[in-house]
């Protein structure tokens, strides 16, 4: 059992890393909160002062705020639906023995290591281009016309790009959970005459529930901050069709040069993300208790 001296020594050795981490987190957060209450526009550097809650009021009443909130929710739910269902199906497929299994697993995991800007540009130019994209050539081969994905279905296009990149993560977590399942249960169910569907519903899916909740929690936190894919493809448009909350913060602070309003938007985004994370953590905690 560790003595008080060894515990103190351990805390002392860990304290520099903890201090650096706290400074790394607290200083930017404190500056963001401070700027959110200041009147600070880069175009008018001489007009500064305390603004109170005006920045928050102007950000929330901005005509782009409500579409950004709804698009953020649609983006999160759409990506979660694709990655969760697709991850389960891919995990079931990769769990089966077949020739070249290792190579297939490597190929499935590869998109997760591609930078968001690179994957977005690949999808935009190689697949979704209405003239020279792969989907356009397939449509023309069957006598149709190319479809302008980013112009006519911009948010759905962003969802596909983000889901493609996060699908390997979900597959890896769910495959790990699936491989920990006791095979004797499956064999016993087969001997009792249970169908494939019954084995999946009553044995496999309940066993994967904890992994699914972990996938949902981690992906939600990261998907709430999606930005690069929108910047290099749709720029939030057409209009506000693909605008989400992080990109609205970018528009307010960088494009409109209003640092105070952008900081207020950042604080609002942090609050909303923490609310979502809180409820997800509670849901996961209840799931783990059962």
MARZA-122742 format. One record per residue (C-alpha): residue in three letters; x, y, z; residue number from 1. Coordinates in Angstrom, 1 decimal, m for minus. Layout:
BEGIN
r/x/y/z/k
ALA/X/Y/Z/NUM
...
***
This chain:
BEGIN
r/x/y/z/k
UNK/0.0/0.0/0.0/1
UNK/1.4/3.4/m1.0/2
UNK/2.6/5.7/1.8/3
UNK/1.7/9.3/2.2/4
UNK/5.3/10.2/1.1/5
UNK/5.0/8.3/m2.1/6
UNK/1.6/9.8/m2.8/7
UNK/3.0/13.3/m2.3/8
UNK/5.9/12.5/m4.6/9
UNK/3.6/11.2/m7.3/10
UNK/1.5/14.4/m7.1/11
UNK/4.6/16.5/m7.3/12
UNK/5.8/14.7/m10.4/13
UNK/2.4/15.0/m12.1/14
UNK/1.8/18.6/m11.2/15
UNK/3.9/20.2/m14.0/16
UNK/1.9/18.4/m16.7/17
UNK/m1.4/19.2/m14.9/18
UNK/m0.3/22.9/m14.7/19
UNK/0.5/23.1/m18.4/20
UNK/m2.8/21.4/m19.3/21
UNK/m4.8/23.8/m17.1/22
UNK/m3.0/26.8/m18.6/23
UNK/m3.5/25.4/m22.1/24
UNK/m7.3/25.1/m21.4/25
UNK/m8.1/28.0/m19.0/26
UNK/m6.2/30.8/m20.6/27
UNK/m7.9/30.6/m24.0/28
UNK/m11.3/30.0/m22.3/29
UNK/m10.8/33.0/m20.0/30
UNK/m9.7/35.2/m23.0/31
UNK/m12.8/34.1/m25.0/32
UNK/m15.1/34.9/m22.1/33
UNK/m13.4/38.3/m21.6/34
UNK/m13.6/39.3/m25.3/35
UNK/m17.3/38.2/m25.4/36
UNK/m18.1/41.1/m23.0/37
UNK/m16.0/43.6/m25.0/38
UNK/m16.8/45.8/m27.9/39
UNK/m13.9/44.9/m30.2/40
UNK/m14.1/45.0/m34.0/41
UNK/m10.9/44.7/m36.0/42
UNK/m12.1/47.3/m38.5/43
UNK/m12.5/49.9/m35.7/44
UNK/m9.7/49.2/m33.3/45
UNK/m10.2/52.5/m31.5/46
UNK/m13.8/51.7/m30.6/47
UNK/m13.3/49.5/m27.6/48
UNK/m15.0/49.2/m24.2/49
UNK/m17.3/47.1/m22.1/50
UNK/m20.3/45.8/m24.1/51
UNK/m22.2/43.8/m21.5/52
UNK/m24.4/41.1/m23.0/53
UNK/m24.8/43.0/m26.3/54
UNK/m22.5/40.6/m28.2/55
UNK/m24.6/37.6/m26.9/56
UNK/m27.8/39.4/m27.9/57
UNK/m26.6/40.3/m31.4/58
UNK/m25.3/36.7/m32.0/59
UNK/m28.5/35.0/m30.8/60
UNK/m30.7/37.4/m32.8/61
UNK/m28.6/37.1/m35.9/62
UNK/m30.8/35.7/m38.7/63
UNK/m28.2/33.0/m39.3/64
UNK/m28.2/31.7/m35.7/65
UNK/m31.4/29.6/m35.9/66
UNK/m30.5/27.9/m39.2/67
UNK/m27.0/27.2/m37.8/68
UNK/m28.5/25.5/m34.7/69
UNK/m30.8/23.3/m36.7/70
UNK/m28.1/22.4/m39.2/71
UNK/m25.7/21.5/m36.4/72
UNK/m28.4/19.1/m35.0/73
UNK/m29.1/17.6/m38.4/74
UNK/m25.4/17.2/m39.0/75
UNK/m24.8/15.4/m35.7/76
UNK/m27.8/13.1/m36.0/77
UNK/m27.1/12.3/m39.7/78
UNK/m23.5/11.4/m39.1/79
UNK/m24.4/9.4/m36.0/80
UNK/m27.1/7.4/m37.8/81
UNK/m24.7/6.6/m40.7/82
UNK/m21.7/5.7/m38.6/83
UNK/m23.6/3.7/m36.0/84
UNK/m25.6/1.6/m38.4/85
UNK/m22.8/1.3/m40.9/86
UNK/m20.3/0.5/m38.1/87
UNK/m22.4/m2.3/m36.8/88
UNK/m22.8/m3.8/m40.3/89
UNK/m19.1/m3.5/m41.1/90
UNK/m18.2/m4.9/m37.7/91
UNK/m20.4/m8.0/m38.4/92
UNK/m18.8/m8.4/m41.8/93
UNK/m15.2/m8.0/m40.6/94
UNK/m15.8/m10.4/m37.7/95
UNK/m16.4/m13.2/m40.2/96
UNK/m13.4/m15.2/m41.5/97
UNK/m12.5/m14.7/m45.1/98
UNK/m9.5/m14.4/m47.4/99
UNK/m7.7/m11.1/m47.2/100
UNK/m9.3/m10.1/m43.9/101
UNK/m6.3/m8.1/m42.7/102
UNK/m6.1/m6.1/m45.8/103
UNK/m9.8/m5.3/m45.8/104
UNK/m9.6/m4.1/m42.2/105
UNK/m6.7/m1.8/m43.0/106
UNK/m8.6/m0.4/m46.0/107
UNK/m11.7/0.2/m43.8/108
UNK/m9.7/2.1/m41.2/109
UNK/m7.7/4.2/m43.7/110
UNK/m10.3/7.1/m44.1/111
UNK/m9.9/7.9/m40.4/112
UNK/m6.3/9.0/m40.9/113
UNK/m7.1/11.4/m43.8/114
UNK/m7.2/15.1/m42.9/115
UNK/m10.7/16.6/m43.0/116
UNK/m9.7/19.2/m45.6/117
UNK/m8.2/16.6/m47.9/118
UNK/m11.2/14.2/m47.6/119
UNK/m13.6/17.1/m48.3/120
UNK/m11.6/18.2/m51.4/121
UNK/m11.5/14.6/m52.6/122
UNK/m15.3/14.2/m52.3/123
UNK/m15.9/17.6/m53.9/124
UNK/m13.7/17.1/m56.9/125
UNK/m13.5/13.4/m57.5/126
UNK/m17.0/12.2/m56.5/127
UNK/m19.5/15.1/m56.3/128
UNK/m18.5/17.3/m59.1/129
UNK/m21.6/17.6/m61.4/130
UNK/m19.5/17.5/m64.6/131
UNK/m16.3/15.5/m64.0/132
UNK/m17.2/13.7/m60.8/133
UNK/m17.5/9.9/m60.5/134
UNK/m21.2/10.1/m59.7/135
UNK/m21.8/12.3/m62.7/136
UNK/m20.1/9.8/m65.0/137
UNK/m22.2/7.0/m63.5/138
UNK/m25.3/9.0/m64.1/139
UNK/m24.3/9.8/m67.7/140
UNK/m23.6/6.1/m68.3/141
UNK/m27.3/5.4/m67.6/142
UNK/m28.5/8.3/m69.6/143
UNK/m28.9/10.8/m66.8/144
UNK/m27.4/14.1/m65.9/145
UNK/m24.9/15.0/m63.3/146
UNK/m26.3/16.0/m59.9/147
UNK/m24.9/19.1/m58.2/148
UNK/m24.6/17.6/m54.7/149
UNK/m23.0/20.7/m53.0/150
UNK/m25.4/23.1/m54.7/151
UNK/m28.7/21.3/m54.3/152
UNK/m28.0/19.1/m51.2/153
UNK/m25.2/20.8/m49.4/154
UNK/m25.9/19.7/m45.9/155
UNK/m26.4/16.0/m46.9/156
UNK/m23.1/16.2/m48.8/157
UNK/m21.3/17.4/m45.7/158
UNK/m22.9/14.6/m43.7/159
UNK/m21.6/12.1/m46.2/160
UNK/m18.1/13.5/m46.0/161
UNK/m18.0/13.6/m42.2/162
UNK/m19.6/10.2/m41.9/163
UNK/m17.1/8.6/m44.3/164
UNK/m14.2/9.9/m42.1/165
UNK/m15.8/8.7/m38.8/166
UNK/m17.1/5.4/m40.0/167
UNK/m13.8/3.6/m39.4/168
UNK/m13.7/4.8/m35.8/169
UNK/m17.1/3.4/m35.1/170
UNK/m16.3/0.2/m36.9/171
UNK/m13.1/m0.3/m34.9/172
UNK/m14.8/0.2/m31.5/173
UNK/m17.8/m2.0/m32.4/174
UNK/m15.6/m4.7/m33.9/175
UNK/m13.6/m4.8/m30.7/176
UNK/m16.8/m5.2/m28.6/177
UNK/m18.1/m7.9/m31.0/178
UNK/m14.9/m9.9/m30.7/179
UNK/m15.2/m10.0/m26.9/180
UNK/m18.6/m11.8/m27.2/181
UNK/m18.6/m15.3/m25.8/182
UNK/m19.0/m17.6/m28.9/183
UNK/m20.6/m20.3/m26.7/184
UNK/m23.7/m18.1/m26.5/185
UNK/m24.0/m17.9/m30.2/186
UNK/m23.4/m21.7/m30.6/187
UNK/m26.0/m22.5/m27.9/188
UNK/m28.6/m20.2/m29.7/189
UNK/m27.8/m21.9/m33.0/190
UNK/m28.4/m25.3/m31.4/191
UNK/m31.7/m24.1/m30.0/192
UNK/m32.8/m23.2/m33.5/193
UNK/m32.6/m19.4/m33.2/194
UNK/m32.5/m17.5/m36.5/195
UNK/m29.8/m15.1/m37.5/196
UNK/m32.0/m12.1/m36.8/197
UNK/m32.9/m13.5/m33.3/198
UNK/m29.3/m14.0/m32.5/199
UNK/m28.5/m10.5/m33.5/200
UNK/m31.4/m8.8/m31.7/201
UNK/m31.2/m10.8/m28.4/202
UNK/m27.4/m11.6/m28.1/203
UNK/m25.2/m9.5/m30.3/204
UNK/m26.9/m6.1/m30.1/205
UNK/m27.3/m6.1/m26.3/206
UNK/m23.6/m7.0/m26.0/207
UNK/m22.6/m4.1/m28.2/208
UNK/m24.8/m1.5/m26.4/209
UNK/m22.0/m0.1/m24.3/210
UNK/m19.7/0.3/m27.3/211
UNK/m22.4/2.0/m29.2/212
UNK/m23.0/4.6/m26.4/213
UNK/m19.2/5.3/m26.3/214
UNK/m19.1/5.8/m30.1/215
UNK/m22.1/8.2/m29.9/216
UNK/m20.5/10.2/m27.0/217
UNK/m17.1/10.6/m28.6/218
UNK/m18.4/11.3/m32.1/219
UNK/m21.0/13.8/m30.9/220
UNK/m18.3/15.9/m29.1/221
UNK/m16.1/16.0/m32.3/222
UNK/m19.0/16.4/m34.8/223
UNK/m20.3/19.5/m33.0/224
UNK/m17.1/21.2/m34.0/225
UNK/m17.1/20.3/m37.7/226
UNK/m15.6/23.2/m39.6/227
UNK/m13.0/22.3/m42.2/228
UNK/m15.3/20.4/m44.5/229
UNK/m17.7/23.3/m44.7/230
UNK/m15.0/25.9/m45.3/231
UNK/m13.4/24.1/m48.3/232
UNK/m16.6/23.0/m50.0/233
UNK/m19.8/25.1/m49.4/234
UNK/m18.6/28.0/m47.2/235
UNK/m21.9/27.6/m45.3/236
UNK/m24.1/28.1/m48.4/237
UNK/m26.0/28.3/m50.5/238
UNK/m27.4/30.9/m48.2/239
UNK/m27.4/29.2/m44.8/240
UNK/m28.2/25.7/m46.1/241
UNK/m25.0/24.2/m44.7/242
UNK/m24.1/26.7/m42.0/243
UNK/m23.4/25.2/m38.6/244
UNK/m22.6/26.9/m35.3/245
UNK/m18.8/26.7/m35.4/246
UNK/m18.8/28.1/m38.9/247
UNK/m21.1/30.9/m37.8/248
UNK/m18.5/31.8/m35.1/249
UNK/m15.9/31.9/m37.9/250
UNK/m18.0/34.2/m40.0/251
UNK/m18.7/36.6/m37.1/252
UNK/m15.1/36.8/m35.8/253
UNK/m13.0/36.5/m39.0/254
UNK/m15.2/37.5/m42.0/255
UNK/m17.2/40.2/m40.1/256
UNK/m14.1/41.1/m38.0/257
UNK/m16.2/41.3/m34.9/258
UNK/m14.1/39.6/m32.3/259
UNK/m16.5/40.3/m29.4/260
UNK/m19.5/38.8/m31.2/261
UNK/m17.4/35.8/m32.4/262
UNK/m16.2/35.2/m28.8/263
UNK/m19.8/35.3/m27.6/264
UNK/m20.7/32.7/m30.2/265
UNK/m17.8/30.6/m29.0/266
UNK/m19.0/30.7/m25.4/267
UNK/m22.5/29.8/m26.5/268
UNK/m21.1/26.9/m28.5/269
UNK/m19.1/25.7/m25.5/270
UNK/m22.2/25.8/m23.3/271
UNK/m24.3/23.9/m25.8/272
UNK/m21.6/21.3/m26.3/273
UNK/m21.3/20.8/m22.5/274
UNK/m25.0/20.4/m22.1/275
UNK/m25.1/17.7/m24.8/276
UNK/m22.0/16.0/m23.2/277
UNK/m23.7/16.1/m19.8/278
UNK/m26.8/14.3/m20.9/279
UNK/m24.8/11.8/m22.9/280
UNK/m22.6/11.1/m19.9/281
UNK/m25.6/10.5/m17.8/282
UNK/m27.1/8.2/m20.4/283
UNK/m23.8/6.2/m20.6/284
UNK/m23.5/6.0/m16.8/285
UNK/m27.0/4.5/m16.5/286
UNK/m26.2/2.1/m19.3/287
UNK/m22.9/1.0/m17.6/288
UNK/m24.8/0.5/m14.3/289
UNK/m27.1/m2.0/m16.0/290
***
